[in-house]
Amino acid sequence: MSNFSKKLQSFSGINLDQLNASASFLDRIDTKYLITKDELEWMLWDFENDFYVLTIAWESIFSYDNVYMDSEKYDFYYQHQNKEKSRVKIRTRNYLDSHLAFFEFKQKKDGITRKFRYQIPLEEHGMMTKEAKGFFKWVHMSFYWDKWPKISPSICTRYSRMTLVHKDSSERLTIDFDIQVKDLRSKKSDFIELENLVIVESKSMSKKCTSKKVMKSHKIKKAKSCSKYGLWLIYSGLVKKYAIFEDTMKAIAEIKKELKKD
């Protein structure tokens, strides 16, 4: 049992149905923080009294496998890099422990993230099937009313995740660690491990939330321009321009240094 698993035993649990009923937040304000594993261990004590932990079959840490889709020139990435007001991410997500998979369309505009998804068979994970293309075109047209780009699998990410839900349903936290990323467009590529990096993402309808207070008490600032998809592309060497992500890359480099010190 990991140290994180032991600490989560002191949390009250919430099941998946309760989470979806109280804190699904398909439209929300997203705020990300980059921390180390040691920092997470201390912060879990601060979250314990105010948050439930998602628990399924007595487990609270789960494995995820994501496949992101993009155009040949990574247009969705450059929407962020070029500071466009409206940005899109397309992926399939495989919840490995629950044996469930979804096709997802995420759009972010004016600080608000909207997510649309439908369940797919496990064997369609990482694929742009006829149904996936139709769903993508339909949602894309509802936002932009112009020609949709041709997209295909670009990056695979794997990680462990714990999910915390505020007891008053005002906030949900996803905490990702043991992160790996792989370029799917090169047969020679292998998974790259982002050791010691923990990404905490707050999903709330208010900027005044508990996690913000906790992070401030630990002198942790929110990450600037921290698109996880963008970071994966940069680490895989697939994009040449990433000025908007430089502060985030420096923060991750510092987290790596902390690991070497140990």
C-alpha positions as CSV (number, residue, x, y, z in Angstrom):
1,M,0.0,0.0,0.0
2,S,1.4,3.4,-1.0
3,N,1.8,6.3,1.5
4,F,-1.0,8.1,-0.4
5,S,-3.4,5.1,0.0
6,K,-2.7,5.0,3.8
7,K,-3.4,8.7,4.2
8,L,-6.7,8.4,2.2
9,Q,-8.0,5.8,4.7
10,S,-8.7,8.7,7.1
11,F,-11.0,10.4,4.6
12,S,-14.7,9.8,4.4
13,G,-15.6,8.1,1.1
14,I,-18.0,9.1,-1.6
15,N,-19.1,6.7,-4.4
16,L,-19.3,7.4,-8.1
17,D,-23.1,8.0,-8.2
18,Q,-22.8,10.5,-5.4
19,L,-20.0,12.3,-7.1
20,N,-21.8,12.6,-10.4
21,A,-25.0,13.8,-8.6
22,S,-23.2,16.4,-6.4
23,A,-20.1,17.6,-8.3
24,S,-19.9,16.6,-11.9
25,F,-19.0,20.2,-13.0
26,L,-19.2,19.7,-16.7
27,D,-19.2,23.5,-16.9
28,R,-16.6,24.9,-14.5
29,I,-13.6,27.1,-13.6
30,D,-10.4,25.0,-13.8
31,T,-7.3,25.9,-11.7
32,K,-4.1,23.8,-11.8
33,Y,-1.2,23.6,-9.4
34,L,2.2,21.8,-9.8
35,I,3.6,20.2,-6.6
36,T,5.9,17.4,-5.5
37,K,4.8,14.1,-4.0
38,D,6.2,15.2,-0.6
39,E,4.1,18.4,-0.7
40,L,1.0,16.3,-1.6
41,E,1.5,14.1,1.5
42,W,1.4,17.2,3.7
43,M,-1.6,18.8,1.9
44,L,-3.8,15.7,2.3
45,W,-4.0,16.4,6.0
46,D,-5.3,19.9,5.1
47,F,-8.0,18.5,2.8
48,E,-9.1,15.7,5.2
49,N,-11.8,17.5,7.1
50,D,-13.4,19.3,4.2
51,F,-13.3,16.7,1.4
52,Y,-14.6,13.2,0.7
53,V,-12.5,10.9,-1.4
54,L,-13.9,9.0,-4.3
55,T,-13.9,5.3,-3.4
56,I,-14.8,2.3,-5.6
57,A,-14.6,-1.3,-4.3
58,W,-12.5,-0.1,-1.4
59,E,-10.0,1.6,-3.6
60,S,-9.3,5.4,-3.8
61,I,-6.4,5.6,-6.3
62,F,-7.2,4.7,-9.9
63,S,-5.4,4.2,-13.2
64,Y,-6.2,6.3,-16.3
65,D,-5.2,6.0,-19.9
66,N,-5.9,8.9,-22.3
67,V,-5.5,9.3,-26.0
68,Y,-5.6,12.8,-27.3
69,M,-6.6,13.7,-30.9
70,D,-5.3,16.6,-32.9
71,S,-4.7,17.7,-36.5
72,E,-1.5,16.8,-38.3
73,K,-0.1,20.3,-37.4
74,Y,-1.4,20.2,-33.8
75,D,-3.9,23.0,-34.3
76,F,-5.6,22.4,-30.9
77,Y,-2.2,22.9,-29.2
78,Y,-1.5,26.1,-31.1
79,Q,-4.9,27.5,-30.1
80,H,-3.5,27.7,-26.6
81,Q,0.1,28.7,-27.6
82,N,-1.4,31.5,-29.7
83,K,-3.6,32.6,-26.8
84,E,-6.9,32.1,-28.7
85,K,-9.9,32.9,-26.6
86,S,-11.6,29.6,-27.5
87,R,-9.7,26.3,-27.2
88,V,-10.6,22.6,-27.9
89,K,-9.3,19.3,-26.7
90,I,-10.4,15.9,-28.0
91,R,-9.6,12.6,-26.3
92,T,-10.7,9.1,-25.5
93,R,-10.4,8.1,-21.8
94,N,-10.1,4.6,-20.5
95,Y,-10.9,4.2,-16.8
96,L,-8.7,1.1,-16.4
97,D,-10.0,0.0,-13.0
98,S,-13.7,0.4,-13.9
99,H,-13.4,-1.0,-17.5
100,L,-15.2,2.1,-18.9
101,A,-14.2,4.3,-21.8
102,F,-15.5,7.6,-23.2
103,F,-15.0,9.9,-26.1
104,E,-14.7,13.5,-24.9
105,F,-14.9,17.0,-26.4
106,K,-13.6,19.8,-24.1
107,Q,-14.0,23.4,-25.0
108,K,-12.6,26.3,-22.9
109,K,-13.7,29.9,-23.4
110,D,-13.4,32.9,-21.1
111,G,-12.1,30.8,-18.3
112,I,-15.1,28.3,-18.4
113,T,-14.6,24.7,-19.4
114,R,-17.4,22.8,-21.0
115,K,-17.2,19.0,-21.5
116,F,-19.3,16.7,-23.7
117,R,-18.8,13.0,-23.9
118,Y,-20.4,9.6,-24.5
119,Q,-19.5,6.1,-23.5
120,I,-17.6,3.9,-26.1
121,P,-16.7,0.2,-26.2
122,L,-13.2,-0.4,-24.7
123,E,-11.9,-1.6,-28.0
124,E,-12.6,1.9,-29.5
125,H,-10.4,3.6,-27.0
126,G,-7.8,5.7,-28.9
127,M,-9.7,5.5,-32.2
128,M,-11.6,8.0,-34.4
129,T,-14.5,5.7,-35.4
130,K,-17.4,6.8,-37.6
131,E,-19.4,7.5,-34.5
132,A,-16.6,9.5,-32.9
133,K,-16.1,11.6,-36.0
134,G,-19.9,12.3,-36.1
135,F,-19.9,13.3,-32.5
136,F,-16.9,15.5,-32.9
137,K,-18.3,17.3,-36.0
138,W,-21.7,17.9,-34.3
139,V,-20.2,19.5,-31.2
140,H,-17.6,21.4,-33.1
141,M,-20.2,22.9,-35.5
142,S,-22.4,23.9,-32.5
143,F,-19.5,26.1,-31.3
144,Y,-17.8,27.4,-34.4
145,W,-20.0,27.0,-37.5
146,D,-17.0,26.3,-39.8
147,K,-15.2,23.4,-41.3
148,W,-13.8,21.0,-38.7
149,P,-10.2,19.8,-38.9
150,K,-9.2,16.2,-39.7
151,I,-7.9,14.7,-36.5
152,S,-6.1,11.5,-35.4
153,P,-4.4,10.1,-32.3
154,S,-1.4,12.1,-31.2
155,I,-0.4,11.5,-27.6
156,C,-1.1,8.8,-25.0
157,T,-0.9,9.7,-21.3
158,R,-1.1,7.3,-18.3
159,Y,-1.2,8.2,-14.6
160,S,-2.7,7.5,-11.2
161,R,-5.4,9.7,-9.9
162,M,-7.3,10.4,-6.6
163,T,-10.4,12.5,-6.6
164,L,-11.6,14.6,-3.7
165,V,-15.0,16.2,-3.5
166,H,-15.8,19.0,-1.1
167,K,-18.5,18.1,1.5
168,D,-20.6,21.1,0.5
169,S,-20.3,20.0,-3.2
170,S,-18.7,23.3,-4.1
171,E,-15.4,21.9,-5.5
172,R,-13.8,18.8,-6.9
173,L,-10.1,18.1,-6.9
174,T,-8.3,15.7,-9.2
175,I,-4.8,14.8,-8.2
176,D,-2.6,13.1,-10.8
177,F,0.8,11.5,-10.3
178,D,3.1,8.7,-11.7
179,I,2.6,10.4,-15.0
180,Q,3.8,8.9,-18.3
181,V,3.4,10.2,-21.8
182,K,4.0,8.7,-25.3
183,D,4.1,10.0,-28.9
184,L,1.6,7.9,-30.8
185,R,2.8,9.1,-34.2
186,S,6.3,7.6,-34.0
187,K,6.8,3.9,-33.9
188,K,10.1,4.4,-32.2
189,S,8.8,6.4,-29.2
190,D,8.4,5.0,-25.7
191,F,6.8,6.3,-22.6
192,I,8.5,9.2,-20.8
193,E,8.1,9.4,-17.0
194,L,7.5,12.7,-15.3
195,E,8.9,11.6,-12.0
196,N,7.9,13.4,-8.8
197,L,5.4,15.7,-10.6
198,V,1.9,16.0,-9.1
199,I,-0.8,18.0,-10.9
200,V,-3.6,19.2,-8.7
201,E,-6.6,20.5,-10.6
202,S,-9.5,22.3,-8.9
203,K,-12.9,22.2,-10.6
204,S,-15.3,24.7,-9.2
205,M,-17.9,27.3,-10.1
206,S,-16.2,29.9,-7.8
207,K,-12.7,31.3,-7.6
208,K,-13.1,31.4,-3.8
209,C,-12.6,27.7,-3.0
210,T,-11.0,25.7,-0.3
211,S,-8.0,24.4,-2.4
212,K,-7.0,28.0,-3.1
213,K,-6.7,28.7,0.6
214,V,-4.8,25.5,1.2
215,M,-2.4,26.3,-1.6
216,K,-1.9,29.8,-0.4
217,S,-1.0,28.5,3.1
218,H,1.7,26.3,1.5
219,K,2.9,29.2,-0.7
220,I,2.0,27.3,-3.9
221,K,0.9,29.6,-6.8
222,K,-1.4,28.4,-9.5
223,A,0.3,27.2,-12.6
224,K,0.4,29.5,-15.5
225,S,-0.7,28.1,-18.9
226,C,-0.7,24.6,-17.7
227,S,-2.5,22.6,-20.4
228,K,-1.7,19.0,-19.6
229,Y,-2.0,18.2,-23.3
230,G,0.3,21.0,-24.2
231,L,2.9,19.8,-21.7
232,W,2.8,16.3,-23.1
233,L,3.5,17.6,-26.6
234,I,6.4,19.7,-25.4
235,Y,8.0,16.8,-23.5
236,S,7.6,14.6,-26.5
237,G,9.4,17.1,-28.7
238,L,6.5,17.4,-31.1
239,V,6.0,21.2,-31.1
240,K,8.6,24.0,-31.7
241,K,6.8,26.9,-30.2
242,Y,6.0,26.9,-26.5
243,A,6.7,30.4,-25.1
244,I,3.4,30.5,-23.2
245,F,4.4,27.3,-21.3
246,E,7.9,28.4,-20.3
247,D,7.0,29.3,-16.7
248,T,5.3,25.9,-16.3
249,M,8.3,24.1,-17.7
250,K,10.6,25.9,-15.3
251,A,8.4,24.9,-12.4
252,I,8.5,21.2,-13.5
253,A,12.3,21.4,-13.8
254,E,12.5,22.6,-10.2
255,I,10.3,19.7,-9.1
256,K,12.7,17.3,-10.8
257,K,15.6,18.9,-8.9
258,E,13.8,18.1,-5.6
259,L,13.7,14.5,-6.6
260,K,17.5,14.5,-7.3
261,K,18.1,16.0,-3.9
262,D,16.4,13.1,-2.2
